[in-house]
Amino acid sequence: MISLVLFMAPGLGAQFRFTTQVSGTKVAVGDPFQVNFVLENATQLSGFQPPPFTGFEVLQSSQGSSISDDNGQVRETITYSFLLRGKSIGAFTIPGATARESGNKVESNPVTVEVMKNAPAAANPGGAPSGSGGWMATPAGGSSLGTAGVSKKNANAMDLIHKNLFAKVSVDKTTVFQGEQLTAIYKLYTRLSASSQVTKVPAFTGFSSHDIRIPNPVPSTIERVNGVSYNVFVIRKTMLFPLQTGTLELDPVEIHNTVRLYHSNPSGGGNDQFGDLFNDPFFKDPFGNDPFGNGATYQDFDYTLSSTPVEITVKPLPSAGQPADFNGSVGNFTLTSGLDKSSLTTDEAATLRVTISGNGNIDMISAPKPDFPANLDAYDPKVSDHFNKNSNPFSGTRTFEYVIMPRVAGDYTIPPIDFSYFDPDAKTYKTLATKPFHLQITQGAGQTPQAQPAQSNSGGLAPLLYTPGKWIRGNPLLLTTWWIWLLAALPVCILIVILILRKKMQRLRADAVLFRYRRANKVALKRLAAAAKYLRSGEDKAFYEETSRAVWGYLSHKLDIPYASLSRDKAAEAIRASGMSGAPAEKLFTLLDECQVALYSQAGGQAKMKQAYQAALEIIGELEDHLK
């Protein structure tokens, strides 16, 4: 039924297509249906002209565009949509629309629509039941989805919204090992004209999570669900690593929507709607947008929806074959190492670097424990990370630097360093090992190689002194010596100093609140230094992300809970255990929720960012004051 006008679009390597699509070729008199003129991969579009819709009444017109990625092939689509209604029984041919693409005149295919007295249900795939009027919903932006639906007169608008607007979460795995990555994608599906805002984001309790950045504004794609096409927007895309076994639940996302529905007003007679319609600027500018047509009114509805929770089954790691040095690493990794010098003196230090690379829960890998010889002192390693935050699966490197200080000269060997991990694809443990490291240590100038024995006279007497000592004569008038008076005055001076210090401490205690506030505020400013930089530059997403990271990092440090194991429940329990009231914890989690919501919705501008920054300062300061 549908033929294609196509040629190669210059510079794209993709075919240009210009097609006419209808939501149904058989409709009942008075039932709205949609006609779409779809242009794919147009590069220089101009002069779009719709055909005359003889035998039909034009209720509404709109225009929109979308970009989709089909296995690496990008497709850009511009769609002109018209909502029509048959005025009389018969078969009517809608001619093709015309336009110019790269200077060439192109025309879409014609289509024939049969207007019947009572159309069969199957003849109307758009789902529009017959009736003389009712609520209708047009896809946002006029994309080629067909009519979203037309209810019978006095039908419930919420039923129509419920059927054409929903959210769902998809996961690539529902059964994983503890520590194995899964990816969750939260999507909004819509066939309606709506303004949407995320009001509650999932907490991911029991998981360590890494969000994949989503472009702003969020692009739309088209997906088919049960044979029906929807505009799809990705709300959140997150890589998750389960921290515990059992059945875990992915929390739903909550979205508030303002939906615009149109109401068809049947009209008859000889009203010529085409003159006004074709003179509209929409038809003179192919990128215009006129969401209203003649003969239809609209009303906005508030509608809040949430996705269905998804259960994830987390299996424990097998105990059979688990290496003794296994520390919970799950994924696929490689191990490299190096020593910056193999010959040094006892006055120098060497650095041993161990780097673990790959994909998996690399941010939770603990430092390997080398078996250093007894005469080599080694300090706790310095850890440096380089993570590919937007890669999926999560990947990167973690490097451990051990500083080695030799105490005694000699030749030493550092045995191979082992690193074990669990490979979830092979379902087995694997162990990697470095090569052994050899060190040649020579004696430095800064210390003596061995202690020298004390000199003696073979057990004989010490030599006699033949000259008088300095104190052989005493001064009988000791009280006239100056240092005697100094010693006598010293206790009095000490007493005076003690009295001065005591008065100063009393003043400090009287102003202890100010002292603690200044100290707490210093800690808060240091923690939020990066967030303050993003606040000044107006980078809202980076600001909220850094503020959330700073608060969680502070909690991990102050509550002595590893970052990978930190959760809302554990933090709240630790705060309560410290004897604090529930108010600080409530303010803390309210701030974290606001930061999460701001990451996936309209952030609220500079004023909202300043308010969040001030709240973070106060909360960290208050916690610093109470959590000793």
Residue pairs with C-beta under 8 A, 6 or more apart in sequence:
1 25
1 111
2 19
2 20
2 21
2 109
2 111
3 19
3 109
4 17
4 18
4 19
4 109
5 17
5 18
5 19
5 96
5 106
5 107
5 108
5 109
6 15
6 16
6 17
6 18
7 15
7 16
7 104
8 14
8 15
8 16
9 15
9 16
9 41
9 42
9 43
9 101
9 102
10 43
10 102
11 43
12 41
12 43
14 40
14 41
14 73
14 74
14 75
15 40
15 41
16 39
16 40
16 41
16 42
16 43
16 101
16 106
17 38
17 39
17 40
17 41
18 37
18 38
18 39
18 40
18 96
18 97
18 99
18 101
18 106
18 107
18 108
19 37
19 38
19 40
19 108
19 109
20 35
20 36
20 37
20 38
20 94
20 96
20 97
20 108
20 109
20 110
20 111
21 35
21 36
21 37
21 38
21 111
21 144
21 146
22 33
22 34
22 35
22 36
22 94
22 111
22 113
23 33
23 34
23 35
23 124
23 125
23 126
23 128
23 146
23 147
24 33
24 113
24 119
24 123
24 124
24 125
24 126
24 128
25 111
25 112
25 113
25 114
25 123
26 113
26 114
26 116
26 119
26 120
26 123
26 124
27 33
27 86
27 113
27 114
27 115
27 116
27 119
27 123
27 124
27 128
28 86
28 115
28 116
28 117
28 118
28 119
28 124
28 130
29 86
29 87
29 88
29 89
29 115
29 116
29 117
30 85
30 86
30 130
30 131
30 132
30 266
31 85
31 86
31 119
31 124
31 128
31 129
31 130
31 131
31 150
32 59
32 83
32 84
32 85
32 128
32 136
32 147
32 150
32 264
33 83
33 84
33 85
33 86
33 113
33 124
33 126
33 128
33 147
34 81
34 82
34 83
34 84
34 126
34 138
34 146
34 147
35 53
35 81
35 82
35 84
35 94
35 111
36 79
36 80
36 81
36 82
36 142
36 144
36 146
37 48
37 50
37 79
37 80
37 81
37 97
37 108
38 77
38 78
38 79
38 108
38 144
39 45
39 77
39 78
39 79
39 99
39 101
40 75
40 76
40 77
41 75
41 76
42 76
42 78
42 101
43 101
43 102
44 101
44 102
44 103
45 78
45 99
45 100
45 101
45 286
46 99
46 100
46 286
47 98
47 99
47 100
47 286
48 80
48 97
48 98
48 99
48 283
48 286
49 97
49 98
49 99
49 283
50 61
50 80
50 82
50 97
50 278
50 283
51 94
51 95
51 96
51 97
51 98
51 110
52 95
52 274
53 82
53 84
53 94
53 274
54 92
55 86
55 87
55 88
55 90
55 92
55 115
56 84
56 85
56 86
56 87
56 92
56 94
56 113
57 84
57 85
57 86
57 87
57 267
57 273
57 295
58 82
58 83
58 84
58 273
58 274
58 277
58 293
58 294
58 295
59 83
59 84
59 85
59 262
59 264
59 293
59 294
59 295
59 296
60 82
60 83
60 138
60 262
60 291
60 292
60 293
60 296
61 80
61 81
61 82
61 83
61 142
61 277
61 280
61 282
61 290
61 293
62 80
62 81
62 138
62 141
62 142
62 289
62 290
62 291
63 78
63 79
63 80
63 81
63 141
63 142
63 282
63 286
63 287
63 288
63 289
63 290
64 78
64 79
64 81
64 139
64 140
64 141
64 142
64 143
64 289
65 76
65 77
65 78
65 79
65 141
65 287
66 76
66 77
66 79
66 141
66 143
66 219
66 220
66 221
66 222
66 231
67 74
67 75
67 76
67 77
67 219
67 221
68 74
68 75
68 77
68 221
68 222
69 75
69 221
77 143
77 144
78 286
79 141
79 142
79 143
79 144
80 97
80 142
81 138
81 139
81 142
81 143
81 144
82 293
83 136
83 138
83 147
83 262
83 293
83 296
85 264
85 266
86 92
86 113
86 115
87 115
87 268
88 115
89 115
89 116
89 117
90 114
90 115
91 112
91 113
91 114
91 115
92 112
92 113
92 114
92 115
93 110
93 111
93 112
93 113
94 110
94 111
94 112
94 113
95 110
96 107
96 108
96 109
96 110
97 107
97 108
98 105
98 106
98 107
98 108
99 105
99 106
99 286
100 106
116 123
118 130
119 130
121 129
125 146
126 146
126 147
126 148
126 149
126 150
127 147
127 148
127 149
127 150
127 163
127 228
128 136
128 147
128 149
128 150
129 150
129 151
129 152
130 152
131 150
131 151
131 152
131 153
132 153
132 266
133 153
133 263
133 264
133 265
133 266
134 150
134 151
134 152
134 153
134 154
134 155
134 263
134 264
135 150
135 151
135 155
135 157
135 160
135 261
135 262
135 263
136 147
136 148
136 149
136 150
136 151
136 261
136 262
136 263
136 264
136 296
137 147
137 148
137 149
137 160
137 161
137 164
137 191
137 192
137 193
137 259
137 260
137 261
137 262
138 147
138 148
138 192
138 193
138 262
138 291
139 145
139 146
139 148
139 190
139 191
139 192
139 193
139 231
140 190
140 192
140 193
140 194
140 231
141 193
141 220
141 231
141 289
142 289
143 220
143 222
143 231
144 222
144 229
145 191
145 222
145 228
145 229
145 230
145 231
146 229
148 160
148 164
148 191
148 192
149 160
149 163
149 164
149 191
150 264
151 157
151 159
151 160
157 261
157 299
157 301
158 301
158 303
160 261
161 192
161 257
161 259
161 261
161 301
161 303
164 190
164 191
164 192
165 188
165 189
165 190
165 191
165 192
165 194
165 257
165 259
165 303
165 305
166 188
166 189
166 305
166 307
167 186
167 187
167 188
167 189
167 235
167 252
167 253
167 255
167 305
167 306
167 307
168 186
168 187
168 189
168 307
168 308
169 184
169 185
169 186
169 187
169 250
169 252
169 253
169 307
169 308
169 310
170 184
170 185
170 187
171 182
171 183
171 184
171 185
171 250
171 310
171 312
172 182
172 183
173 180
173 182
173 312
174 310
174 311
174 312
174 313
175 312
175 313
175 315
176 182
176 242
176 312
176 313
176 314
176 315
176 424
177 314
177 315
177 316
177 317
177 330
177 422
177 424
178 242
178 243
178 244
178 245
178 314
178 315
178 316
178 317
178 330
179 241
179 242
179 243
179 317
179 328
179 329
179 330
179 331
179 360
179 361
179 364
179 422
180 241
180 242
180 330
180 331
180 360
180 424
181 239
181 240
181 241
181 331
181 359
181 360
181 361
181 393
181 394
182 239
182 240
182 242
182 312
183 237
183 238
183 239
183 240
183 392
183 393
184 236
184 237
184 238
184 240
184 250
184 310
185 234
185 236
185 237
185 238
186 202
186 234
186 235
186 236
186 237
186 253
186 307
187 232
187 233
187 234
187 235
188 196
188 232
188 233
188 235
188 255
189 223
189 225
189 230
189 231
189 232
190 196
190 230
190 231
190 232
190 233
191 228
191 229
191 230
191 231
192 259
192 260
192 261
193 259
193 260
193 291
194 257
194 258
194 259
194 260
194 303
195 257
195 258
196 233
196 255
196 256
196 257
196 258
197 255
197 256
197 257
197 601
197 602
198 235
198 253
198 254
198 255
198 597
198 600
198 601
199 254
199 255
199 256
199 304
199 597
199 601
200 252
200 253
200 254
200 306
200 593
200 597
201 236
201 253
201 593
201 596
201 597
201 599
201 600
202 236
202 250
202 251
202 252
202 253
203 251
203 568
204 238
204 240
204 250
204 251
205 248
205 251
205 567
205 568
205 569
206 242
206 243
206 244
206 248
206 567
207 240
207 241
207 242
207 243
207 248
208 240
208 241
208 243
208 361
208 363
208 364
208 564
209 238
209 239
209 240
209 241
210 238
210 239
210 363
210 389
210 394
211 236
211 237
211 238
211 239
211 599
212 237
212 238
212 239
212 389
212 390
212 392
213 389
213 390
214 234
214 235
214 236
214 237
214 600
216 541
218 233
218 234
218 235
220 231
220 232
220 233
221 231
221 232
222 229
222 230
222 231
222 232
223 229
223 230
223 232
224 230
235 253
235 255
235 600
236 253
236 600
237 392
239 392
239 393
239 394
240 250
240 312
241 330
241 361
241 364
241 394
242 248
242 312
242 314
243 564
243 565
244 314
245 314
245 315
245 316
246 314
247 311
247 312
247 313
247 314
248 311
248 312
248 314
249 309
249 310
249 311
249 312
250 309
250 310
250 311
250 312
251 309
252 306
252 307
252 308
252 309
253 306
253 307
254 304
254 305
254 306
255 304
255 305
255 306
256 302
256 303
256 304
257 302
257 303
257 304
257 305
258 300
258 301
258 302
258 303
259 300
259 301
259 302
259 303
260 298
260 299
260 300
260 301
261 298
261 299
261 300
261 301
262 296
262 297
262 298
263 296
263 297
263 298
263 299
264 295
264 296
265 295
265 296
265 297
266 295
267 295
273 294
273 295
276 294
277 283
277 293
277 294
280 290
281 288
281 290
282 288
282 289
282 290
292 298
317 330
317 422
318 427
318 429
321 428
321 429
322 429
323 418
323 420
323 429
323 431
325 368
325 369
325 418
325 419
325 420
325 431
326 420
326 421
326 422
326 429
327 365
327 366
327 420
328 361
328 364
328 366
329 356
329 360
329 361
329 362
329 364
329 365
329 419
329 420
329 421
329 422
330 360
330 361
330 421
330 422
330 424
331 358
331 359
331 360
331 361
331 362
331 393
331 421
331 423
331 424
332 358
332 359
332 360
332 421
332 423
332 425
333 356
333 357
333 358
333 359
333 360
333 362
333 419
333 421
333 432
334 356
334 357
334 358
334 432
335 354
335 355
335 356
335 419
335 432
335 433
335 434
336 354
336 355
336 357
336 434
337 352
337 353
337 354
337 355
337 417
337 434
337 435
337 437
338 352
338 353
339 350
339 351
339 352
339 353
339 437
339 439
340 350
340 351
340 352
340 353
341 348
341 350
342 350
342 437
342 438
342 439
342 440
343 439
343 440
343 442
344 350
344 406
344 439
344 440
344 441
344 442
345 406
345 409
345 441
345 442
345 443
345 444
345 445
346 406
346 407
346 408
346 409
346 441
346 442
346 443
346 444
346 446
346 447
347 444
347 445
347 446
347 447
348 406
348 444
349 403
349 404
349 405
350 403
350 404
350 406
350 439
351 401
351 402
351 403
351 404
352 370
352 378
352 401
352 402
352 404
352 414
352 437
353 399
353 400
353 401
353 402
354 368
354 370
354 381
354 399
354 400
354 402
354 417
354 419
354 434
355 397
355 398
355 399
355 400
356 362
356 365
356 397
356 398
356 399
356 419
357 395
357 396
357 397
358 395
359 391
359 393
359 394
359 395
360 393
360 394
360 395
360 421
361 394
361 564
362 387
362 394
362 395
362 396
362 397
362 398
363 385
363 387
363 394
363 396
363 398
363 564
364 564
365 398
367 380
367 381
367 383
367 400
368 400
368 417
368 418
368 419
370 378
370 402
370 414
370 415
370 417
371 414
371 415
372 378
372 404
372 414
373 412
373 413
373 414
375 406
375 407
375 408
375 410
375 412
376 404
376 405
376 406
376 407
376 412
376 414
376 439
377 404
377 405
377 406
377 407
378 402
378 403
378 404
378 405
379 402
379 403
379 405
381 400
381 401
381 402
382 400
382 401
382 403
383 398
383 399
383 400
383 401
384 398
384 399
384 401
385 396
385 397
385 398
385 399
386 396
386 397
386 399
387 394
387 395
387 396
387 397
388 394
388 395
388 396
404 439
406 412
406 439
406 441
408 441
408 449
409 441
409 442
409 443
409 449
410 441
411 438
411 439
411 440
411 441
412 438
412 439
412 441
413 436
413 437
413 438
413 439
414 436
414 437
414 438
414 439
415 436
416 433
416 434
416 435
416 436
417 433
417 434
418 431
418 432
418 433
419 431
419 432
419 433
420 429
420 430
420 431
420 432
421 429
421 430
421 432
422 428
422 429
422 430
423 429
423 430
443 449
457 463
475 481
478 484
508 515
516 625
517 621
517 625
519 624
520 620
520 621
520 622
520 623
520 624
520 625
521 617
521 621
523 554
523 620
523 621
523 624
524 616
524 617
524 618
524 620
524 621
524 624
525 532
525 617
527 550
527 551
527 553
527 554
527 620
528 547
528 550
528 613
528 616
528 617
528 620
530 546
530 550
531 543
531 546
531 547
531 550
531 613
531 616
532 613
534 540
534 542
534 543
534 546
535 543
535 606
535 609
535 610
535 613
538 606
538 609
540 598
540 603
540 605
540 609
541 598
541 599
541 603
543 609
543 612
543 613
544 595
544 596
544 598
544 599
544 603
544 609
544 612
545 595
545 599
547 591
547 595
547 612
547 613
547 616
548 592
548 595
548 596
548 599
550 616
550 620
551 588
551 591
551 592
551 595
551 616
551 619
551 620
552 563
552 566
552 592
553 563
554 620
554 623
555 561
555 566
555 571
555 588
555 623
556 562
556 563
556 566
558 623
558 624
558 627
559 566
559 570
559 571
559 574
559 575
559 627
561 570
561 571
561 574
568 589
568 592
571 585
571 588
572 585
572 589
575 584
575 585
575 588
575 623
575 627
576 582
576 585
578 626
578 627
579 626
580 626
580 627
584 619
584 622
584 623
584 626
587 615
587 618
587 619
587 622
588 619
588 623
591 612
591 615
591 616
591 619
594 612
595 612
598 604
598 608
598 612
603 609
